[in-house]
Amino acid sequence: MDGSHRESSITFELALLLLLATLWGGSYTFIKLGVATIAPITLIAARTAIAGTLLLMVMRLRGIAMPADLATWRRFAFQACLNSVVPWTLIAWGERYVDAALATILNSAAPIFTFLFTALVTRHEATTARKLLGVIAGMAGICLIVGADAFHDIGRGLAAEAAIVAATLCYACAAIFSRGFRGLDPMAPAAGSLLAGAAVLIPASLAIEQPWTLSPSASSVLALLALAVFSTAAAFVIYFRLIQTLGSVGTTAQAYLRVPIGVAISVAFLGESLSRTAWIGLVSVVIGVAAMTIPGSAARMAKV
């Protein structure tokens, strides 16, 4: 592959990273609106069922068959627990007690845990000084964006905040485990893990929350649909593609972009506040993302 093709490929992958950050950044606002009148497990059960069914329909239209072997579906189920069932339910429950902006920020630590896991456990990606710089710069940017005032109520809803951090740990593990799906069309693990997640969550919703007793508002229903179609179905396809091209650390670096995007969306639609130092933080965030993604992707594409 010549230099111009490599450059265009890198640009395209980074554009997908930005799109993924936008889709997932908006999910926190959608969840906040959704849980206002829809119980958390029910919201996530509907999210996974709608998104999984949508992806399955698209796969059939494209002529792509789902894997039929039990071993692959076991991996789908494990992936679902790490990437949707546990973290999404924890976040949905947590957002009943904390702002969407704070949930975005707390959940942005995924690259830190992924970096540590890859450095200390799996060692499947080089833990370069540049990636370490990206981690430091990204977290510094997050601190600037948040500002000290954003944590004035850190003592309230402590359990909710801990739940969101626990969800972040799940995301880090999921990013590494997703590498096991190489060779499959990106839609297969996305649809498979969502459907597997729905198979767990729907019975839980029926048993625990009795969704037939709920009276969801129009805004909550619309938020659920946007969450399922855009922030889940479309985002999952992009996510599994980037895992294969940018690597696990590079892909979870979208969490740094997700912070300013998610906070901006919550400010616009929920009236939540944004730190005065956000513009400085944005510069640090961009530096962090570039340091953690461009070198790795460029090196891989140079070998094609």
C-alpha positions in Angstrom: 0.0 0.0 0.0 1.5 3.4 -1.0 1.7 6.5 1.1 -1.5 8.2 -0.2 -3.6 5.1 0.4 -2.2 4.7 3.9 -2.9 8.3 4.7 -6.5 8.1 3.4 -7.1 4.8 5.3 -5.8 6.4 8.6 -8.0 9.4 8.0 -11.1 7.2 7.4 -10.4 5.1 10.6 -10.0 8.3 12.7 -13.3 9.7 11.2 -15.0 6.5 12.3 -13.4 6.9 15.7 -15.0 10.4 15.9 -18.3 9.1 14.8 -18.3 6.4 17.4 -17.4 8.9 20.1 -20.4 11.0 19.0 -22.8 8.1 19.0 -21.7 6.9 22.4 -21.3 10.4 23.8 -25.0 11.0 23.0 -26.0 7.7 24.6 -25.6 9.2 28.1 -28.2 11.8 27.4 -30.5 9.2 25.8 -30.1 7.0 28.9 -30.8 10.0 31.2 -34.0 10.8 29.3 -35.0 7.1 29.1 -34.6 6.2 32.8 -36.8 9.2 33.7 -39.9 7.0 33.2 -38.5 3.5 32.1 -36.9 1.2 34.7 -33.1 0.6 34.0 -33.2 -3.2 33.2 -36.2 -2.7 31.0 -34.6 0.2 29.2 -31.4 -1.9 28.4 -33.4 -5.0 27.6 -35.3 -3.0 25.0 -32.1 -1.4 23.8 -30.4 -4.7 23.1 -33.4 -6.4 21.6 -34.2 -3.6 19.2 -30.6 -3.1 18.1 -29.9 -6.8 17.8 -33.0 -7.4 15.7 -32.1 -4.4 13.5 -28.6 -5.7 12.9 -29.9 -9.2 12.2 -32.3 -7.8 9.5 -29.5 -5.8 7.9 -27.3 -9.0 7.9 -30.0 -10.9 6.1 -30.4 -8.2 3.5 -26.6 -8.3 2.9 -26.7 -12.1 2.7 -24.5 -12.6 5.8 -25.2 -15.6 7.8 -24.9 -15.7 11.6 -22.4 -18.3 13.0 -24.3 -21.5 14.0 -21.7 -23.2 16.2 -22.2 -23.3 20.0 -18.6 -22.1 20.7 -19.1 -18.8 18.9 -22.4 -18.2 20.6 -20.8 -18.8 23.9 -18.2 -16.1 23.1 -21.1 -13.8 22.0 -22.8 -14.4 25.4 -19.5 -13.7 27.3 -19.0 -10.5 25.2 -22.6 -9.5 25.9 -22.0 -9.7 29.7 -18.9 -7.5 29.4 -20.1 -5.0 26.8 -23.8 -4.6 27.4 -25.7 -6.6 30.0 -23.6 -5.6 33.0 -22.1 -2.2 32.1 -25.2 -0.7 30.4 -27.5 -1.8 33.3 -25.0 -0.3 35.8 -24.9 3.0 33.9 -28.7 3.2 33.5 -29.2 2.6 37.2 -26.4 5.1 38.0 -27.9 7.8 35.8 -31.0 7.9 38.0 -28.8 9.6 40.6 -26.0 11.4 38.7 -25.9 13.8 35.8 -25.3 12.5 32.3 -22.2 14.7 32.1 -20.7 13.1 35.2 -21.5 9.6 33.9 -19.7 10.4 30.7 -16.7 11.5 32.6 -16.5 8.6 35.0 -17.0 6.2 32.2 -14.1 7.7 30.2 -11.4 5.9 32.1 -11.8 2.8 29.9 -8.5 3.4 28.0 -6.6 3.6 31.3 -7.8 0.1 32.4 -7.3 -1.2 28.9 -3.8 0.1 28.8 -3.0 -1.4 32.2 -4.6 -4.8 31.2 -2.7 -5.0 28.0 0.6 -3.9 29.7 0.4 -6.3 32.6 -1.8 -9.2 31.5 -2.3 -9.9 27.8 0.6 -7.9 26.3 -0.8 -8.3 22.9 -0.1 -4.6 22.0 3.1 -2.7 22.5 2.9 -0.4 25.6 4.9 2.4 24.1 5.8 5.7 25.7 3.6 7.4 23.2 0.5 5.5 24.3 1.4 6.2 28.0 1.6 9.9 27.0 -1.8 9.6 25.4 -3.2 8.1 28.7 -1.8 11.0 30.7 -2.8 13.7 28.3 -6.3 12.4 27.9 -6.9 12.1 31.6 -5.4 15.6 32.1 -7.8 16.9 29.5 -10.7 15.2 31.3 -9.8 16.8 34.6 -9.7 20.2 32.9 -13.0 19.7 31.2 -14.6 18.6 34.4 -13.1 21.1 36.7 -13.2 20.9 40.5 -16.7 22.3 40.7 -18.2 19.4 38.7 -17.4 17.1 41.6 -18.9 19.2 44.4 -21.6 16.5 44.9 -19.2 13.6 44.7 -20.3 12.3 48.1 -24.0 12.0 47.0 -24.9 9.1 44.9 -21.6 7.4 45.7 -23.0 4.0 44.9 -24.2 5.2 41.5 -20.7 6.6 40.7 -19.1 3.3 41.8 -21.5 1.5 39.5 -20.5 3.6 36.5 -16.8 3.0 37.3 -17.4 -0.7 37.5 -19.0 -0.5 34.1 -15.8 1.1 32.8 -13.8 -1.9 34.0 -16.2 -4.1 32.0 -15.6 -2.0 28.8 -11.9 -2.4 29.2 -12.1 -6.2 29.4 -14.6 -6.2 26.5 -12.2 -4.3 24.2 -9.5 -6.9 24.7 -11.8 -9.9 24.4 -13.3 -8.5 21.2 -10.1 -9.3 19.4 -11.2 -13.0 19.4 -13.8 -12.2 16.7 -11.2 -11.7 13.9 -12.4 -13.2 10.7 -16.1 -12.5 11.2 -18.1 -9.8 9.6 -18.2 -6.9 12.1 -22.0 -7.2 12.2 -21.9 -10.8 13.4 -20.4 -10.3 16.9 -22.4 -7.0 17.2 -25.7 -8.7 16.5 -24.8 -11.9 18.3 -23.7 -10.2 21.5 -26.8 -7.9 21.5 -29.2 -10.8 21.0 -27.4 -12.8 23.6 -27.7 -9.9 26.0 -31.4 -9.5 25.2 -31.9 -13.2 26.1 -30.6 -12.5 29.6 -32.1 -9.0 30.1 -35.7 -9.6 29.0 -36.4 -12.3 31.6 -34.7 -10.2 34.2 -36.9 -7.2 33.3 -40.1 -9.3 33.4 -39.2 -10.8 36.8 -37.8 -7.7 38.5 -39.4 -4.6 37.1 -42.8 -5.8 35.6 -42.5 -3.4 32.6 -46.2 -3.7 31.9 -46.8 -1.5 35.0 -44.7 1.3 33.6 -46.0 4.5 31.9 -43.2 5.7 29.8 -43.3 9.3 28.4 -42.9 10.1 24.8 -39.4 11.6 25.4 -38.3 8.4 27.1 -39.6 6.2 24.2 -37.9 8.4 21.6 -34.7 8.4 23.6 -34.9 4.6 23.8 -35.3 4.3 20.0 -32.4 6.7 19.3 -30.3 4.8 21.9 -31.0 1.4 20.2 -30.7 2.5 16.5 -27.9 5.0 16.6 -25.9 4.6 19.8 -26.1 0.8 19.7 -26.8 -0.8 16.3 -24.7 1.6 14.2 -22.1 2.1 16.9 -21.4 -1.6 17.5 -20.6 -2.2 13.9 -18.1 0.7 13.9 -16.7 -0.5 17.3 -15.9 -4.1 16.1 -14.3 -2.7 12.9 -12.1 -0.4 14.9 -11.0 -3.1 17.3 -9.5 -4.9 14.3 -7.9 -1.8 12.8 -6.8 0.5 15.6 -6.5 -2.2 18.4 -8.2 -2.3 21.8 -6.3 0.6 23.4 -6.8 2.8 20.3 -10.5 2.0 20.1 -11.2 2.8 23.7 -9.4 6.1 23.2 -12.7 7.3 21.8 -13.7 7.7 25.4 -11.5 10.9 25.5 -13.5 12.3 22.6 -16.7 11.1 24.1 -16.2 13.3 27.1 -16.4 16.7 25.4 -19.0 15.4 23.0 -21.1 13.8 25.7 -20.9 16.9 28.0 -21.7 19.2 25.1 -24.8 17.2 24.3 -25.9 17.1 27.9 -25.5 20.9 28.1 -27.5 21.4 25.0 -30.4 19.1 25.8 -30.4 18.6 29.6 -29.2 22.1 30.7 -26.1 20.7 32.6 -23.1 22.9 33.1 -19.7 22.8 31.4 -16.4 23.9 32.9 -14.8 27.2 31.8 -11.5 25.4 31.1 -13.1 22.9 28.7 -11.3 24.4 25.6 -7.9 23.7 27.2 -9.1 20.2 28.1 -10.2 19.6 24.5 -6.6 20.3 23.3 -5.3 17.7 25.8 -7.9 15.2 24.7 -7.1 15.5 21.0 -3.4 15.1 21.9 -4.2 12.0 23.9 -6.3 10.4 21.2 -3.7 11.1 18.5 -0.9 9.7 20.6 -2.8 6.5 21.3 -4.2 5.8 17.8 -2.2 7.3 14.9 1.1 5.5 15.5 -0.4 2.0 16.0 -2.8 2.3 13.0 -0.1 3.7 10.8 2.3 0.9 11.6 -0.3 -1.8 11.0 -1.4 -0.3 7.7 2.2 0.1 6.5 2.4 -3.7 6.6 -0.6 -4.2 4.3 
